[in-house]
Amino acid sequence: MAQQEDVFKKIVSHCKEYGFVFPSSDIYDGLAAVYDYGQNGVELKNNIKQYWWQSMVLLHENIVGIDAAIFMHPTTWKASGHVDAFNDPLIDNRDSKKRYRADVLIEEQMAKYEDKIQKEIEKAQKRFGDSFDEAKFRATNERVLENQQKYDDLHRRFHDVMNAEGGIDLDGLKQIILDEGIVCPISGTRNWTDVRQFNLMFKTEMGSTADGASTIYLRPETAQGIFVNYLNVQKTGRMKLPFGIAQIGKAFRNEIVARQFIFRMREFEQMEMQFFIQPGTELDWFQKWKAYRMKWHQNLGFGAENYRFHDHDKLAHYANAATDIEFRMPFGFKEVEGIHSRTNFDLSQHAKYSGKKIEYFDPETNESYTPYVIETSIGVDRMFLSIMCHSYEEQQLPDGQTRTVLHLPAALAPVKLAVFPLTKKDGMPEKAQEIINELRFHFNCKYEEKDQIGKRYRRMDAIGCPYCVTVDQQTLEDNTVTLRDRDTMEQKRVHISELRGIIEDKVSITSLLKKLL
Ligand code: GAP
C-alpha cells in the first residue's frame, strides 16, 4: 500500500516536472483542487477528448454533438433536483476546525478493516508460499474473521443510514462515527459537531444588483445542457429515436474532500452522452452501452484485469439501472465513468418546470411519449489520471541505469515524433528541420538539439513520445535516419521517405477507432 502511495506521489511530481499538470495559480501557492494542464497535458487531454468524441459522433450516425453554455437558467437546477438534493453530509471537528465528509470518514474506516485483512493475507502468503490457500485462510484465521465481521457490520449500518427512508439519516451517520471511535486526523479528538447537508453547486450573480441580479449556478454536470436542448436538436436535426446527443465541457462542484490530485476536482471536464430511446427498451440499451463503453476503455490496451463494473444496488428514485466503470488506480479501483438508465425523469421535470411539451411523436407507433434516456458520463481528468497511472514506469536497464518512461498509447501521446540532429553542425539541424517541415502536417513533431542523444531520448521517454529519429553523418549521404522505438528502445535504419508510412497509422486516433468497430 505504502509502495503504491509512493508511486502515486512520483506520478504527481512527474506530471508537474514534464509539463502535464500544474497546480492552478502556482505562483500564489495554488488553489485547492483546481489544476492547469501544461504544454504536454493539454495535448494528451485533447487526444482523449478526440478519441471519445469521434467514437461517439463519427462512428454513430445517430449521435450528434452540442456545446451548451456553462450558465443556465436557474430553474434548470430546480427541475433537475440539484438545488434540493445535490448535497454532501459534512461534519466539523471542533478542535481542529477542520471539515470532513461524514460518509468519507466512514468509508475510510471500512478501508482500514480491509487493509488489516490484506496485511494478514500477505504475511501468510509469504510464510506458506505456493501451498497458501487464500480462501481457506480467510475462512479460518481468527484475526481475519474478526476484521471481516467488523467490516460487514459497519458496511450494513452505513448502507442503512445512507439509504434511509426520506434521505440520508444524518444523526445515524454521526452515531456511527462516535461508535467507531473515528478521530480527526489533525487534532486526534472525537469532538464532532452534528452532521449537516451541504450543497455542492457554486453560485454567482448575473446582472447588476440595480437591474435585479439573479443567482445562477456554475453547472455541476453537462447533462442538463443536453436535456434542455433535446427539442431543439431533435427538431432541427430531424432526429429519429433512438438517437444520442454528446457533449464535452466543464463542470464545477464545491467538493469538500478534494484529494488525490486530479481525481476529485472543483473544476473539471465531463464527456457525456444522453441516448434517447423508446420507453421499455431501456434495459436492453443499458446493456449495449455498458458493453460499448467497456470496449472503448479496454481498447487502449491496459489489460482487462484493470477494469471492473460496479453495479449500483441502491438506485436513485428516477433510475432503473446504474453502473460505474472502475479502473485500478494506485489507490485502488475507482470510478472513472458512470452509465445510468435515467428513465424519462429529466425530460419530464423540464417539461413540468418550463411548461413546454417535451415529447417525441413516433411515426412507427403513431404515439407521442417522453423518451427514456441512457446516459454515459465520463470525467476527462479521471481518464487522464488513469492513463498516466497505467503508463508510468521506472525501468531498470541492463546497464544498471533507471529510465522513467510513459508507455502512453501512441494515439494519445502528446508528441508523436522527436527529431534530433546528432550534432549542431554540418547541416544536420537543417536536415532535421526538413523532416519536421514535411511531417508536421500529419502528426505532432518536436525538434531537439540540446544535450547528448541519450539525454534527449530520456526526455522523450518521460513525455511518452513513441518515436525518435536521429539525423547523422550518414543521413547527409543517403537520406536514411535511425528510428528508435520508445518501448523496446530498438533502433533501425530507415529511409526518410518511409517515416510517414511507418509512423502515421500507429499514432492516429483512427487506428484506435478502427479497433472499436
Ligand atoms: N450526469 C451524471 C453525472 O454527472 P457523476 O457520477 O456525478 O454523474 C460522472 O459524474 C463522472 O464525472 C464521474 O464518473 C467522474 O469521472 C467525473 N467526475 C465527477 N465529479 C468529479 C470531480 N469532482 N472531479 C473530477 N471528475 C469528476
Boltz pocket constraint, residues with backbone or C-beta under 6 A from the ligand:
constraints:
  - pocket:
      binder: B
      contacts: [[A, 220], [A, 221], [A, 222], [A, 223], [A, 253], [A, 255], [A, 262], [A, 263], [A, 264], [A, 265], [A, 266], [A, 268], [A, 269], [A, 270], [A, 272], [A, 335], [A, 336], [A, 337], [A, 338], [A, 375], [A, 377], [A, 378], [A, 379], [A, 380], [A, 381], [A, 382], [A, 383]]
      max_distance: 6.0
